[in-house]
């Protein structure tokens, strides 16, 4: 009956119908299941809070037309036509649906049954992101509108219930793994239905916004899904995820880069594989420790408490408002994932080496990162996972980095060479300074009749190895060696005994 088409709007809608029916496979759906979804649309889409919410998806549709306020039966009639166009008694055309290839419905899809609409043609008020009724640009032979089948139309009408509402837009999540489409739709549907019930109990005409930004919500939800999949020992095959943050309201300027009507967030196989792996018990604790320190800084709880001490009219409401204002909406670690793998070296410096960023927003916790207070967060095991899954670094180079870090950590610990450590840690501009510091270490060892710490071949593989474009990044190599060094020196309690050995360093390569 229903099937995934590869189109995000239809597929997310189909997954929402599946979640609504509490079944696990589209092949298990029956016409009775579709009827229940159509019943819900007819009874809930035409009244608040969903009526106002649907302006995001179906602007100027029969669900949202202000002109129908005095004649609500027209709204119900519209809902019945678009929600039940899949019924067998609905006539069809020889023209095929652009989504499913099935015959398009032979009914007018306008807001009123009397509208002179081309049969089976959908417009912006039926399907988000289409053009309006009078716009014929980009349509073959000037034939405006889009032919659509009854099943595809029902899926698209169900779409908003399987999306999160973030920043006044819908967040629809699609994947090449149908299970992920279903999991996201199921989670968002559960939240939306709960919010609808709460809004009605409170007499509110609107649904609240999600508590997080779109990118933060996407990563947070994906990690929750992956944790559940691991707990249930489900198939862990790799997949990609693409999220569509969209509005159909017509109030967004397509040329406004700060707030476009559609923003697409893509997570390739490398990133989803990494996020799936960090839910394993081997990495979970280390990842969560980093993630907790990446949440947006909010209003001081001390200030909020001081205001709450003064009894005044509407105290409960003000306390709720203060609580809302102090809730973080953004996780910088999550949102920086969308810059990968392009910004992988900066990501490693920021989160695995705890180098703070300069010249950014006051609510950015990364400004306060410091090895002096966060040495326990520097973990080679998590860094190695990142190198393997996201950067696809050669296994032999990873091993050389680790071994060099171990040898240099042992040298610093045994010789208490704070000068070398400070130079190796703080230098950001000159590769020759790093190279000369390593040469001096070897020279000092040889003068005492001891073998060199850094040998030629491992040095070449760590510092001179090139990427696919023939470029080497000595800063990345140095950072990776440092991560292993610092972890070992922390374990040996050398850093605890020499806190001044860690100079204050900002990331001079930061562009934010």
C-alpha positions as CSV (number, residue, x, y, z in Angstrom):
1,X,0.0,0.0,0.0
2,X,2.5,2.6,1.2
3,X,6.2,2.5,0.2
4,X,9.2,4.6,0.5
5,X,9.9,6.7,-2.6
6,X,13.2,8.4,-1.9
7,X,11.6,11.8,-1.6
8,X,11.9,13.1,2.0
9,X,8.5,14.7,2.3
10,X,6.7,11.6,1.2
11,X,8.9,9.2,3.1
12,X,8.8,11.1,6.4
13,X,5.0,11.3,6.1
14,X,4.8,7.5,5.4
15,X,7.0,6.8,8.5
16,X,4.7,9.1,10.5
17,X,1.7,7.1,9.4
18,X,3.5,3.9,10.4
19,X,4.4,5.3,13.8
20,X,0.9,6.6,14.3
21,X,-0.4,3.1,13.6
22,X,2.1,1.5,16.0
23,X,3.4,-0.9,13.4
24,X,6.9,-1.6,12.3
25,X,6.7,-2.2,8.5
26,X,4.9,-0.3,5.8
27,X,3.8,-3.6,4.4
28,X,1.8,-4.2,7.5
29,X,-0.4,-1.2,7.1
30,X,-4.0,-1.6,6.1
31,X,-6.7,0.7,4.8
32,X,-8.1,0.9,8.3
33,X,-4.7,2.3,9.5
34,X,-4.9,5.0,6.8
35,X,-8.5,5.7,7.8
36,X,-7.4,6.4,11.4
37,X,-4.8,8.9,10.2
38,X,-7.4,10.5,8.0
39,X,-9.8,10.7,11.0
40,X,-7.1,12.4,13.0
41,X,-6.4,15.0,10.3
42,X,-10.1,15.8,9.9
43,X,-10.7,16.3,13.6
44,X,-7.4,17.8,14.7
45,X,-5.9,19.8,11.8
46,X,-8.9,22.1,11.6
47,X,-8.7,23.4,15.2
48,X,-6.0,24.8,17.4
49,X,-3.3,24.3,18.3
50,X,-2.6,22.4,15.1
51,X,-4.4,24.9,12.9
52,X,-1.9,27.6,13.7
53,X,1.0,25.1,13.6
54,X,0.1,24.1,10.1
55,X,0.8,27.5,8.7
56,X,4.5,26.4,8.7
57,X,3.6,23.5,6.3
58,X,0.4,24.3,4.5
59,X,0.1,28.1,4.1
60,X,-3.2,29.3,2.7
61,X,-4.6,25.7,2.7
62,X,-8.1,24.8,3.8
63,X,-6.6,24.0,7.2
64,X,-5.4,27.5,7.8
65,X,-7.6,29.9,5.7
66,X,-8.8,32.8,7.9
67,X,-11.8,33.1,5.6
68,X,-13.1,29.8,6.9
69,X,-13.4,31.0,10.5
70,X,-17.1,31.6,10.1
71,X,-17.7,28.5,8.0
72,X,-15.7,25.7,9.7
73,X,-17.5,23.1,7.7
74,X,-15.5,24.3,4.6
75,X,-12.3,23.5,6.6
76,X,-13.6,20.0,7.4
77,X,-14.6,19.4,3.8
78,X,-11.1,20.4,2.6
79,X,-9.5,18.1,5.2
80,X,-11.7,15.2,4.1
81,X,-10.7,15.7,0.4
82,X,-7.0,15.8,0.9
83,X,-6.8,13.2,3.6
84,X,-9.1,10.6,1.9
85,X,-8.0,11.0,-1.7
86,X,-6.5,7.5,-1.4
87,X,-10.0,5.9,-1.3
88,X,-10.9,3.5,-4.0
89,X,-14.0,5.5,-5.1
90,X,-11.9,8.6,-5.8
91,X,-11.5,8.9,-9.6
92,X,-8.0,8.9,-11.1
93,X,-6.4,10.4,-14.2
94,X,-4.1,8.8,-16.8
95,X,-1.5,11.2,-15.6
96,X,1.0,9.7,-13.1
97,X,2.0,11.0,-9.6
98,X,5.4,12.5,-9.6
99,X,6.3,10.7,-6.3
100,X,4.9,7.2,-6.6
101,X,4.2,6.7,-10.3
102,X,0.6,5.8,-9.5
103,X,-2.4,7.5,-11.2
104,X,-3.0,11.0,-10.0
105,X,-6.3,11.8,-8.3
106,X,-9.0,13.3,-10.5
107,X,-10.2,15.8,-7.9
108,X,-9.6,19.5,-7.4
109,X,-7.2,20.1,-4.5
110,X,-8.0,23.8,-3.9
111,X,-9.2,25.2,-0.6
112,X,-12.8,25.1,-1.7
113,X,-14.7,22.3,-3.5
114,X,-15.9,25.0,-6.0
115,X,-12.4,26.2,-6.9
116,X,-11.6,25.9,-10.6
117,X,-8.5,23.7,-10.1
118,X,-6.9,21.4,-12.6
119,X,-7.7,17.9,-11.5
120,X,-5.0,16.1,-9.5
121,X,-2.8,19.2,-9.4
122,X,-1.2,20.1,-6.1
123,X,0.2,23.5,-5.2
124,X,2.0,25.2,-2.4
125,X,-0.9,24.9,0.0
126,X,-0.9,21.1,-0.5
127,X,2.8,20.3,-0.6
128,X,5.5,22.4,1.1
129,X,8.1,24.2,-1.1
130,X,6.1,24.2,-4.3
131,X,5.2,27.4,-6.2
132,X,1.9,29.2,-5.8
133,X,-1.2,28.7,-8.0
134,X,-0.5,31.5,-10.4
135,X,3.2,30.8,-10.9
136,X,3.9,28.8,-14.1
137,X,7.7,29.2,-14.3
138,X,9.6,25.9,-14.4
139,X,6.6,23.8,-15.3
140,X,6.5,21.9,-18.7
141,X,4.5,23.7,-21.3
142,X,3.4,26.3,-18.6
143,X,1.2,23.6,-17.0
144,X,1.3,24.7,-13.4
145,X,0.9,22.4,-10.4
146,X,2.0,18.9,-9.7
147,X,0.1,15.7,-10.3
148,X,-0.2,13.6,-7.1
149,X,-1.7,10.4,-6.0
150,X,-4.0,10.0,-3.0
151,X,-1.5,8.0,-1.0
152,X,1.3,10.5,-1.6
153,X,-1.0,13.3,-0.7
154,X,-2.0,11.6,2.6
155,X,1.7,11.1,3.5
156,X,2.5,14.7,2.9
157,X,-0.5,15.8,5.0
158,X,0.8,13.6,7.8
159,X,4.4,15.0,7.4
160,X,4.2,17.8,10.0
161,X,3.3,15.4,12.8
162,X,6.5,13.5,12.2
163,X,8.7,16.6,12.3
164,X,10.1,18.7,15.1
165,X,9.2,22.4,15.3
166,X,12.5,24.4,15.6
167,X,12.9,28.1,15.1
168,X,9.5,28.5,13.5
169,X,10.2,25.8,10.9
170,X,9.8,22.0,10.5
171,X,12.7,19.6,10.9
172,X,12.2,16.6,8.7
173,X,14.8,13.8,8.9
174,X,15.4,11.5,6.0
175,X,17.9,8.6,5.6
176,X,19.0,5.9,3.2
177,X,18.1,3.6,6.1
178,X,14.3,3.4,6.4
179,X,14.6,2.3,10.0
180,X,16.1,5.7,10.8
181,X,13.3,7.6,9.1
182,X,10.8,5.7,11.2
183,X,12.7,6.2,14.4
184,X,12.9,10.0,14.0
185,X,9.3,10.2,12.9
186,X,8.2,8.1,15.9
187,X,10.1,10.3,18.4
188,X,8.9,13.6,16.9
189,X,5.3,12.3,16.7
190,X,5.3,11.3,20.3
191,X,6.6,14.8,21.3
192,X,4.0,16.6,19.1
193,X,1.0,14.6,20.4
194,X,2.1,15.3,24.0
195,X,2.5,19.0,23.3
196,X,-0.9,19.1,21.6
197,X,-2.5,17.6,24.7
198,X,-0.7,20.0,27.0
199,X,-1.6,23.0,24.8
200,X,-5.3,22.1,24.9
201,X,-5.3,21.6,28.6
202,X,-3.7,25.0,29.0
203,X,-6.0,26.6,26.5
204,X,-3.1,27.6,24.3
205,X,-3.6,28.2,20.6
206,X,0.0,27.4,19.7
207,X,2.4,24.6,20.0
208,X,5.7,25.4,21.8
209,X,9.0,25.5,20.0
210,X,11.5,22.7,20.6
211,X,14.0,23.4,23.4
212,X,17.0,23.1,21.1
213,X,18.3,24.5,17.8
214,X,17.8,22.3,14.7
215,X,21.3,21.0,14.5
216,X,21.6,20.3,18.2
217,X,18.2,18.5,18.2
218,X,19.2,16.4,15.2
219,X,22.5,15.2,16.8
220,X,20.9,14.7,20.2
221,X,18.0,12.6,18.8
222,X,20.4,10.6,16.6
223,X,22.5,9.6,19.5
224,X,19.4,8.6,21.5
225,X,18.3,6.5,18.6
226,X,21.7,4.9,18.2
227,X,21.9,4.1,21.9
228,X,18.5,2.4,21.7
229,X,19.6,0.5,18.6
230,X,22.7,-0.7,20.4
231,X,20.7,-1.7,23.5
232,X,18.3,-3.6,21.4
233,X,21.2,-5.2,19.4
234,X,19.8,-4.1,16.1
235,X,21.6,-4.1,12.8
236,X,24.5,-1.6,12.9
237,X,25.0,-1.1,9.2
238,X,26.2,2.3,8.1
239,X,23.8,4.9,6.7
240,X,23.7,8.6,6.0
241,X,21.2,11.1,7.3
242,X,19.9,14.3,5.7
243,X,17.7,16.7,7.6
244,X,15.5,19.4,6.0
245,X,14.8,22.5,8.1
246,X,12.0,24.2,6.1
247,X,9.1,26.5,6.2
248,X,6.3,27.0,3.7
249,X,5.0,30.2,5.2
250,X,6.2,32.5,2.5
251,X,7.5,35.0,5.0
252,X,11.2,33.9,4.6
253,X,13.3,35.7,2.0
254,X,15.0,33.0,-0.2
255,X,18.0,35.4,-0.6
256,X,18.4,35.9,3.2
257,X,21.4,33.6,4.0
258,X,20.7,34.0,7.8
259,X,17.2,32.6,7.6
260,X,16.5,30.8,4.3
261,X,13.2,29.0,3.9
262,X,15.1,25.7,3.5
263,X,18.4,24.6,5.1
264,X,19.8,21.1,4.5
265,X,21.9,19.4,7.1
266,X,23.8,16.3,5.9
267,X,25.6,13.7,8.0
268,X,27.6,11.3,5.8
269,X,28.5,7.7,6.6
270,X,31.7,8.6,8.4
271,X,29.9,10.8,11.0
272,X,26.9,8.6,11.6
273,X,29.3,5.7,12.1
274,X,31.3,7.7,14.6
275,X,28.2,8.8,16.5
276,X,27.0,5.2,16.6
277,X,30.3,4.0,17.9
278,X,30.4,6.6,20.8
279,X,27.3,5.0,22.3
280,X,29.4,1.9,23.1
281,X,30.3,1.6,26.8
282,X,34.0,1.9,25.8
283,X,33.6,5.5,24.6
284,X,30.3,6.6,26.1
285,X,31.6,8.1,29.3
286,X,34.4,10.0,27.7
287,X,32.2,11.4,25.0
288,X,29.5,12.5,27.5
289,X,32.1,14.3,29.6
290,X,33.1,16.4,26.6
291,X,29.5,16.9,25.5
292,X,28.5,18.2,28.9
293,X,31.1,21.0,28.7
294,X,29.9,22.1,25.2
295,X,26.4,23.3,26.1
296,X,25.6,27.0,25.6
297,X,26.2,29.1,28.7
298,X,23.0,30.5,30.1
299,X,21.9,33.1,32.5
300,X,23.5,32.8,36.0
301,X,21.4,30.7,38.3
302,X,22.5,33.0,41.1
303,X,20.9,35.9,39.3
304,X,17.7,33.9,38.7
305,X,17.6,32.8,42.3
306,X,18.0,36.4,43.6
307,X,15.1,37.6,41.5
308,X,12.9,34.8,42.7
309,X,13.5,35.7,46.3
310,X,11.3,38.8,46.0
311,X,7.6,37.8,46.3
312,X,5.6,39.6,43.7
313,X,2.5,39.2,41.6
314,X,2.8,36.5,39.0
315,X,5.7,35.0,40.7
316,X,5.1,31.5,39.4
317,X,5.0,32.8,35.8
318,X,8.2,34.7,36.2
319,X,10.0,31.7,37.7
320,X,8.9,29.6,34.8
321,X,10.1,32.3,32.4
322,X,13.5,32.5,34.2
323,X,13.8,28.7,34.0
324,X,13.1,28.9,30.3
325,X,15.7,31.6,29.8
326,X,18.4,29.5,31.6
327,X,17.8,26.4,29.5
328,X,20.6,25.8,27.0
329,X,19.4,25.5,23.4
330,X,22.6,24.8,21.6
331,X,25.5,22.4,22.0
332,X,28.6,23.6,20.2
333,X,30.1,20.1,20.0
334,X,27.0,18.8,18.2
335,X,26.9,21.8,15.8
336,X,30.6,21.6,15.0
337,X,30.0,18.1,13.8
338,X,28.4,19.6,10.7
339,X,31.8,21.1,9.7
340,X,33.4,17.7,9.5
341,X,35.5,16.3,8.0
342,X,36.6,19.6,6.5
343,X,37.4,21.2,9.9
344,X,38.7,18.0,11.5
345,X,42.0,19.5,12.8
346,X,40.2,22.4,14.5
347,X,37.7,19.9,16.0
348,X,40.5,17.8,17.5
349,X,42.2,20.9,18.9
350,X,39.0,22.2,20.4
351,X,37.4,19.2,22.0
352,X,40.1,16.5,22.4
353,X,43.0,18.9,23.3
354,X,40.8,21.5,25.0
355,X,42.4,24.5,23.3
356,X,40.1,27.5,23.8
357,X,38.7,29.6,21.0
358,X,39.1,33.4,20.9
359,X,36.9,36.3,19.8
360,X,33.5,34.6,20.0
361,X,30.2,34.9,21.7
362,X,30.0,35.3,25.5
363,X,27.7,32.3,25.8
364,X,30.2,30.1,24.1
365,X,31.7,27.6,26.7
366,X,34.7,26.9,24.4
367,X,36.2,30.3,25.4
368,X,36.9,28.8,28.8
369,X,38.4,25.5,27.7
370,X,41.8,24.9,29.5
371,X,44.1,22.0,30.0
372,X,44.9,23.2,33.5
373,X,41.4,22.4,34.6
374,X,40.3,19.8,32.1
375,X,43.3,17.5,31.7
376,X,41.2,14.5,32.6
377,X,39.1,15.0,29.4
378,X,42.1,14.4,27.1
379,X,41.7,10.8,26.0
380,X,43.6,9.0,23.2
381,X,41.1,6.3,22.8
382,X,38.3,8.7,21.7
383,X,40.8,10.6,19.5
384,X,41.8,7.3,17.8
385,X,38.2,6.4,17.1
386,X,37.7,9.8,15.5
387,X,40.9,9.4,13.4
388,X,39.7,6.0,12.2
389,X,36.0,6.7,11.6
390,X,36.0,10.3,10.5
391,X,39.4,11.1,9.0
392,X,40.2,7.5,7.8
393,X,43.8,8.0,8.9
394,X,46.2,5.2,8.0
395,X,46.5,2.6,10.9
396,X,50.3,2.6,10.8
397,X,50.4,6.4,11.2
398,X,48.0,6.3,14.2
399,X,50.2,3.7,15.8
400,X,53.3,5.8,15.2
401,X,51.6,8.8,16.7
402,X,50.7,6.9,19.8
403,X,54.2,5.4,20.2
404,X,55.8,8.8,19.8
405,X,53.5,10.3,22.4
406,X,54.3,7.5,24.8
407,X,58.1,7.9,24.3
408,X,58.0,11.7,24.7
409,X,55.8,11.5,27.8
410,X,58.3,9.0,29.4
411,X,61.1,11.4,28.5
412,X,59.4,14.5,30.0
413,X,58.5,12.5,33.1
414,X,61.9,11.0,33.7
415,X,63.9,14.2,32.8
416,X,61.4,16.7,34.1
417,X,62.0,18.7,30.9
418,X,59.4,21.4,31.4
419,X,61.0,23.6,28.8
420,X,60.6,21.1,26.0
421,X,57.0,20.4,27.0
422,X,56.1,24.1,27.0
423,X,57.7,24.6,23.6
424,X,56.1,21.6,22.0
425,X,52.7,22.5,23.5
426,X,52.6,26.2,22.8
427,X,54.2,26.7,19.4
428,X,51.6,27.3,16.7
429,X,53.3,29.1,13.9
430,X,56.8,27.7,13.2
431,X,57.3,24.0,12.3
432,X,61.1,24.5,12.5
433,X,60.7,25.3,16.2
434,X,59.0,22.0,16.8
435,X,61.5,20.1,14.7
436,X,64.5,21.7,16.5
437,X,63.0,20.9,19.9
438,X,62.8,17.2,19.0
439,X,66.3,17.3,17.6
440,X,67.6,18.8,20.9
441,X,65.9,16.0,22.9
442,X,67.6,13.4,20.8
443,X,71.0,15.2,21.0
444,X,70.8,15.4,24.8
445,X,70.0,11.7,25.0
446,X,72.9,10.8,22.7
447,X,75.4,12.9,24.8
448,X,74.4,10.8,27.8
449,X,74.9,7.5,25.8
450,X,71.2,6.9,25.6
451,X,69.2,5.9,22.5
452,X,67.2,8.7,20.7
453,X,63.6,9.3,21.7
454,X,62.4,10.1,18.2
455,X,63.6,7.9,15.3
456,X,63.8,8.9,11.7
457,X,61.1,6.7,10.0
458,X,58.4,7.2,12.7
459,X,59.1,11.0,12.6
460,X,58.5,11.0,8.8
461,X,55.3,9.1,9.1
462,X,53.9,11.3,11.8
463,X,55.0,14.8,10.7
464,X,55.7,14.4,7.0
465,X,52.9,12.1,5.8
466,X,50.8,13.9,3.3
467,X,47.0,13.7,2.6
468,X,45.4,13.0,-0.7
469,X,46.2,16.5,-1.9
470,X,49.9,16.1,-1.2
471,X,49.8,18.4,1.8
472,X,51.1,17.7,5.3
473,X,49.7,19.3,8.5
474,X,52.4,19.5,11.1
475,X,50.0,21.2,13.6
476,X,47.6,18.3,13.4
477,X,50.5,15.8,13.9
478,X,51.8,17.8,16.9
479,X,48.3,18.0,18.4
480,X,47.8,14.2,18.1
481,X,51.1,13.5,19.7
482,X,50.3,16.0,22.5
483,X,47.0,14.3,23.2
484,X,48.7,11.0,23.9
485,X,51.5,12.7,25.8
486,X,49.2,14.6,28.1
487,X,47.1,11.6,28.8
488,X,50.2,9.6,29.9
489,X,51.6,12.5,31.9
490,X,48.2,12.9,33.6
491,X,48.3,9.2,34.5
492,X,51.8,9.5,35.8
493,X,50.6,12.6,37.9
494,X,53.4,14.7,36.4
495,X,50.9,17.4,35.3
496,X,49.4,17.4,38.8
497,X,52.8,18.0,40.2
498,X,53.8,20.7,37.6
499,X,50.6,22.7,37.0
500,X,52.6,25.7,35.7
501,X,54.0,23.6,32.9
502,X,50.8,24.2,30.9
503,X,51.0,27.7,29.4
504,X,47.8,29.5,28.4
505,X,47.2,28.9,24.7
506,X,44.4,30.2,22.4
507,X,43.7,28.8,19.0
508,X,45.2,31.2,16.6
509,X,43.8,29.3,13.6
510,X,40.2,29.9,14.8
511,X,38.0,31.8,12.3
512,X,34.8,32.2,14.4
